[in-house]
Amino acid sequence: MLEIKGIENLDNKERLDYMLDFGKATIKTEKDMIAMMANISSIIFNVVEDLNWAGFYLVREDELVLGPFQGLPACTRLADEGVCVSAWKNKKVMRIENVHDFKGHVACDSESNSELVLPIKIKGEVIGVLDLDSPNIGRFTELEEEKFKELVKAMEKELNK
């Protein structure tokens, strides 16, 4: 059984390291992509501070469809615009300091002010994205981007087997 304990007094970097270690351990023990994503989104949401949403969108034909997540109900399909669609179509990480300045931003939760989205690739093709939202403008720094890239790489390594 997974447990999250003893993180109350950790600073941001320590929490990110804890999340990464816990996430990697979870990835190694679960081969099913949906089950893996469900636990990863829970770990992120319960360990990383100042998030109001953490989860996945999966590529289904010509759109992104809501996958496992933690947070308030979300947009179920994204196709033409938004940070997640940009990360998917451009195959690159999107770290947005203020989503209200992002042309075409899709506001699934009006409380979200910053966003970090990372594409997940299997055999070179984007199969989904990890999406993190925060109510704080400028919440995501290079440190978060680095740690979440490492988490996504661990997922990709396992899913590419």
C-alpha positions as CSV (number, residue, x, y, z in Angstrom):
1,M,0.0,0.0,0.0
2,L,1.3,3.5,-0.9
3,E,1.6,6.0,1.9
4,I,2.6,9.6,2.0
5,K,4.1,10.4,5.4
6,G,6.5,12.9,7.0
7,I,6.5,15.5,4.3
8,E,4.9,18.4,6.4
9,N,8.3,20.0,7.1
10,L,9.9,19.5,3.7
11,D,10.8,22.5,1.6
12,N,9.9,22.7,-2.1
13,K,13.0,21.0,-3.4
14,E,12.8,18.2,-0.8
15,R,9.1,17.7,-1.7
16,L,10.0,17.5,-5.4
17,D,12.7,14.9,-4.7
18,Y,10.3,12.9,-2.6
19,M,7.7,13.1,-5.4
20,L,10.3,11.9,-7.9
21,D,11.5,9.0,-5.8
22,F,8.0,7.9,-4.9
23,G,6.9,8.3,-8.5
24,K,9.8,6.3,-9.9
25,A,9.2,3.5,-7.4
26,T,5.5,3.5,-8.5
27,I,6.5,3.4,-12.2
28,K,8.7,0.4,-11.6
29,T,5.9,-1.6,-9.9
30,E,3.0,-0.9,-12.4
31,K,3.0,-1.8,-16.0
32,D,-0.5,-0.7,-16.9
33,M,-0.4,2.9,-18.2
34,I,-3.7,4.0,-16.8
35,A,-3.1,2.6,-13.3
36,M,0.4,4.1,-13.3
37,M,-1.0,7.5,-14.3
38,A,-3.7,7.3,-11.7
39,N,-1.1,6.8,-8.9
40,I,1.3,9.3,-10.3
41,S,-1.3,12.0,-10.4
42,S,-2.2,11.3,-6.8
43,I,1.4,11.3,-5.7
44,I,2.0,14.7,-7.4
45,F,-1.2,16.2,-6.1
46,N,-0.6,15.1,-2.5
47,V,3.1,15.9,-2.3
48,V,3.7,19.0,-4.4
49,E,2.4,22.2,-2.9
50,D,0.3,24.9,-4.5
51,L,-1.4,22.8,-7.1
52,N,-5.1,22.8,-7.9
53,W,-4.9,20.1,-10.6
54,A,-2.5,17.3,-11.6
55,G,-3.2,14.8,-14.2
56,F,-3.0,13.4,-17.7
57,Y,-4.6,13.9,-21.1
58,L,-4.2,11.1,-23.6
59,V,-4.0,11.4,-27.4
60,R,-7.1,9.8,-29.0
61,E,-7.0,10.3,-32.8
62,D,-7.1,14.1,-33.3
63,E,-7.7,15.3,-29.8
64,L,-6.6,15.0,-26.2
65,V,-9.0,13.1,-23.9
66,L,-9.0,13.4,-20.1
67,G,-7.1,10.7,-18.3
68,P,-6.4,10.0,-14.7
69,F,-6.2,13.1,-12.5
70,Q,-6.5,14.7,-9.1
71,G,-8.4,18.0,-8.6
72,L,-11.7,19.5,-9.7
73,P,-13.6,18.1,-12.7
74,A,-11.8,19.1,-15.9
75,C,-12.3,19.7,-19.6
76,T,-12.8,16.2,-21.1
77,R,-11.6,16.9,-24.6
78,L,-9.1,19.4,-26.0
79,A,-8.5,19.7,-29.7
80,D,-7.6,23.1,-31.2
81,E,-6.1,25.3,-28.6
82,G,-4.6,25.6,-25.1
83,V,-1.4,24.9,-23.3
84,C,-1.9,21.1,-23.4
85,V,-2.6,21.0,-27.1
86,S,0.4,23.2,-27.8
87,A,2.7,20.8,-25.8
88,W,1.2,17.8,-27.6
89,K,1.4,19.2,-31.1
90,N,4.8,20.9,-30.7
91,K,6.2,17.9,-28.8
92,K,7.7,20.3,-26.2
93,V,7.4,21.3,-22.5
94,M,5.2,24.3,-21.9
95,R,5.9,26.3,-18.7
96,I,3.4,29.2,-18.6
97,E,3.9,31.8,-15.8
98,N,0.5,33.4,-16.3
99,V,-2.1,31.4,-18.4
100,H,-4.2,34.5,-18.9
101,D,-1.4,35.8,-21.1
102,F,-1.3,32.6,-23.2
103,K,-3.3,33.1,-26.5
104,G,-6.0,30.5,-26.8
105,H,-5.7,29.3,-23.1
106,V,-8.5,26.9,-22.2
107,A,-9.8,27.7,-18.7
108,C,-11.1,24.4,-17.3
109,D,-10.7,25.9,-13.8
110,S,-10.9,29.6,-13.4
111,E,-8.7,29.4,-10.4
112,S,-5.7,28.2,-12.4
113,N,-3.1,30.9,-13.1
114,S,0.0,29.0,-14.1
115,E,0.6,25.8,-15.9
116,L,3.3,23.2,-16.6
117,V,2.6,20.6,-19.4
118,L,5.0,17.9,-20.4
119,P,4.5,15.6,-23.4
120,I,4.9,11.8,-22.9
121,K,6.3,9.9,-25.9
122,I,6.2,6.3,-26.8
123,K,8.5,5.3,-29.7
124,G,8.9,9.0,-30.6
125,E,5.2,9.8,-30.7
126,V,3.3,11.9,-28.1
127,I,0.7,9.6,-26.5
128,G,-0.4,12.1,-23.9
129,V,0.6,15.0,-21.6
130,L,1.2,15.5,-17.9
131,D,-0.6,18.7,-16.9
132,L,-0.1,20.6,-13.7
133,D,-2.1,23.7,-12.8
134,S,-1.6,26.1,-9.9
135,P,-3.6,29.0,-8.6
136,N,-0.3,30.9,-8.1
137,I,1.1,33.0,-11.0
138,G,4.7,32.0,-11.7
139,R,4.4,28.8,-9.6
140,F,6.5,26.6,-11.8
141,T,10.2,27.2,-12.0
142,E,13.1,25.6,-13.8
143,L,13.4,23.3,-10.8
144,E,9.9,21.9,-11.2
145,E,10.4,21.6,-14.9
146,E,13.6,19.6,-14.4
147,K,12.0,17.3,-11.8
148,F,8.9,16.6,-13.8
149,K,11.0,16.0,-17.0
150,E,12.8,13.3,-15.0
151,L,9.5,11.8,-13.9
152,V,8.2,11.8,-17.5
153,K,11.4,10.2,-18.7
154,A,11.0,7.4,-16.1
155,M,7.4,6.8,-17.4
156,E,8.6,6.8,-21.0
157,K,11.3,4.3,-20.3
158,E,8.8,1.9,-18.7
159,L,6.1,2.4,-21.3
160,N,8.6,2.0,-24.2
161,K,9.5,-1.5,-23.0
